[in-house]
């Protein structure tokens, strides 16, 4: 979306926003959109998973409109300082990845739940009006019905899913106890530029771009028929800004699905990415993915009902999966050519 589009959503008033995890994939896109809309932005990040390069890419020329606070959301003093003088909080900081949470559930809980509580308490004490926080489609767990509807949740299948569901419970409790306005966003498989292919817990889309662009093996979990509701990052930015600025009546203190309402199998996704890469590296056209075992904690199929976000927040996805993948491919191709 253009800067004018972001300005139309956030309005003419200049506010101070805190983006936790602002050096991460989604967080850096939020920082970029807010700065382009003429807002003041403070970023809180400890760079455990975020990257300084992400901020350098989006904050050039921002001057005093941007402030970086380097610290950990688990530290109460850090959260208190970061929330001071802030109007709105977009909470993205977390330890993602189902496999990571299975390997180390304690740290996932400390960051995703205890860290979230520290942010909520600091926001309340600082007089912040509203906190928009990232939840996850993983909270639906073993509930079998598609599409996923916000009030029909099953049993969570991983420590990561449990931590995000706990966040939703605490958000409801803080709204009831302290009057803080809270909006939860259940992200479904977000993708886009600046999604990092490095590290043991990288998502599949950046891994496939890296493999196809470099000639490395590309792996696929299971039979390739697992399906997901993949969502381009601009859609996620849009709904965050709408959730933060829409009048409170009927919209706050709820949880919303954030997706496209479109299901894509892993096999179809691989073929889409392969087609984009083959346009610049013809050898990629012959690459077939190498099958691996299904991942523990993964659900077989996922598809979102986004009607509640459409109705209450005015959310309308700007990019389909194909449109978003074309934008994403340009970024990875340009990055590989540097």
Order of alpha helices (4+ residues) and beta strands (2+ residues): alpha-beta-alpha-beta-alpha-beta-alpha-beta-alpha-alpha-alpha-beta-alpha-beta-beta-alpha-beta-beta-beta-alpha-beta-beta-alpha-beta-alpha-alpha
